Amino acid sequence: MPLLPRLLLALVCLFTLLPWSGDSVASEPKVVRVDPTLRNGRVEIDADIDIHLNDQLREAAERGLPLYFTADITITRSRWWWLDSTVADTSLTWRIVYNALTRQWRAGVGELSLPVRSLDDAMDMIRHIRGWAVADAADFKPGVKYEGQVRLRLDTSLLARPFQVNALNSSSWTLATPWTTFDFAIADEGTVGR
């Protein structure tokens, strides 16, 4: 048997014998559940998102680089005679940062940040969005169907300039869910139905 076919056969055998586990390949980020509700005269969104940090992002966070995650939502009402009417178009940004001096993780929205035990606990805050007020209930008409889109993304535009350049040149810094659509209607008794 010539050398080249033997070499190819050896490579094929090597790759088939290597242990391949599903854990080494991260699943694609996605929005798993979106649940609009009415609370205190506001339409609030509860959502669950399946998103995991790759090794490069995890290492950057552990070295003290703040990571920013932004959830975007758009809610529209379709109109047959004109363009769709936008009822809500808003964003919510979380910041995760590790302080090496105090050895403490902090996570939060805006100026409010709370101490958390680990990077995974901080990511759990982002994975499970609860009580996100996106619009006043008065902006919605009872019995009308509304369509929404939501996504979560690593917001590299809030990083320091040198890291923004690095993020543009590396696919490791591109972490986002695709837009996920949902629909709902406000019932006459003030509840949200699907």
SVG drawing of the C-alpha trace seen along z (x, -y; Angstrom):
<svg xmlns="http://www.w3.org/2000/svg" viewBox="-63 -55 68 57">
<polyline fill="none" stroke="black" stroke-width="0.4" points="0.0,0.0 1.5,-3.4 2.4,-5.9 -0.3,-8.5 -3.3,-6.2 -1.8,-4.8 -1.3,-8.3 -4.9,-9.2 -6.2,-6.0 -4.2,-6.7 -5.7,-10.3 -9.2,-9.0 -8.7,-6.4 -7.2,-9.0 -10.2,-11.4 -12.7,-8.7 -11.0,-7.5 -10.8,-11.0 -13.4,-11.6 -15.9,-14.2 -18.3,-15.4 -21.2,-17.7 -20.0,-19.7 -17.0,-21.0 -19.1,-22.6 -21.3,-25.3 -24.9,-25.4 -26.1,-28.4 -27.5,-31.1 -31.3,-31.4 -34.3,-32.8 -36.2,-29.9 -39.3,-31.6 -40.9,-35.0 -43.9,-35.7 -45.5,-39.2 -47.6,-40.0 -49.5,-42.9 -48.3,-44.2 -49.0,-47.5 -50.3,-49.1 -47.3,-48.2 -46.5,-45.5 -43.6,-43.5 -41.5,-40.8 -40.2,-37.7 -37.8,-35.7 -35.4,-32.8 -32.4,-32.8 -29.9,-30.0 -26.6,-31.7 -23.1,-30.7 -19.7,-32.4 -16.9,-31.0 -13.5,-30.5 -12.1,-33.8 -14.9,-35.9 -14.8,-34.0 -11.0,-34.7 -11.5,-38.4 -14.1,-38.7 -12.0,-36.9 -9.2,-39.4 -11.5,-42.3 -12.8,-43.4 -16.4,-44.5 -18.8,-42.6 -22.0,-44.3 -25.1,-42.4 -28.0,-44.2 -31.6,-42.9 -33.5,-44.6 -37.3,-44.4 -39.7,-45.8 -43.5,-45.4 -45.7,-46.4 -49.3,-46.4 -50.0,-45.6 -52.1,-47.9 -53.6,-46.9 -53.7,-50.5 -50.2,-51.7 -46.9,-50.6 -47.0,-48.7 -47.3,-50.9 -44.4,-50.6 -45.8,-50.4 -42.5,-49.7 -38.8,-49.8 -36.5,-49.7 -33.3,-48.0 -31.9,-46.9 -28.2,-46.6 -26.4,-44.6 -22.8,-45.0 -20.8,-42.2 -17.4,-43.0 -14.8,-41.3 -12.8,-43.3 -9.5,-41.6 -8.7,-43.5 -11.8,-42.5 -12.2,-39.2 -15.8,-40.0 -18.1,-39.7 -20.8,-42.4 -23.7,-42.4 -26.5,-44.8 -28.4,-47.2 -27.4,-50.9 -25.8,-52.3 -27.2,-49.5 -24.9,-46.5 -25.2,-43.7 -22.5,-41.4 -22.8,-37.8 -20.8,-34.7 -19.4,-33.8 -19.5,-34.6 -22.1,-31.9 -24.4,-33.5 -24.0,-36.8 -24.9,-35.1 -28.0,-33.6 -29.3,-37.1 -29.0,-37.7 -30.4,-34.3 -33.5,-34.8 -35.0,-38.2 -37.9,-39.0 -40.2,-42.0 -38.7,-44.1 -41.2,-46.9 -41.3,-47.8 -44.5,-50.0 -47.6,-51.3 -50.6,-49.1 -52.6,-52.2 -50.6,-52.0 -52.3,-48.7 -55.8,-48.3 -57.8,-45.3 -58.4,-42.5 -55.8,-43.7 -53.0,-41.3 -49.5,-42.6 -46.3,-41.1 -42.9,-41.4 -39.3,-40.6 -36.6,-40.1 -32.9,-39.3 -29.9,-39.4 -26.4,-40.3 -22.9,-41.0 -22.7,-44.8 -19.1,-45.4 -19.9,-49.1 -19.7,-49.7 -16.2,-48.2 -13.0,-50.3 -11.7,-51.3 -8.8,-48.8 -11.2,-45.9 -13.7,-47.2 -11.1,-46.8 -10.3,-43.3 -14.0,-42.4 -14.3,-43.5 -11.5,-41.2 -12.5,-38.1 -15.6,-35.9 -15.2,-35.0 -16.6,-38.4 -19.7,-37.9 -22.3,-36.5 -26.0,-37.1 -29.3,-35.3 -31.3,-35.7 -34.5,-37.8 -37.2,-35.7 -40.9,-36.6 -43.8,-36.3 -47.4,-37.6 -50.0,-38.5 -53.2,-40.4 -54.6,-42.3 -57.9,-40.8 -60.8,-43.1 -60.3,-42.0 -56.7,-43.2 -54.8,-40.0 -52.4,-39.0 -53.5,-36.2 -51.7,-34.5"/>
</svg>
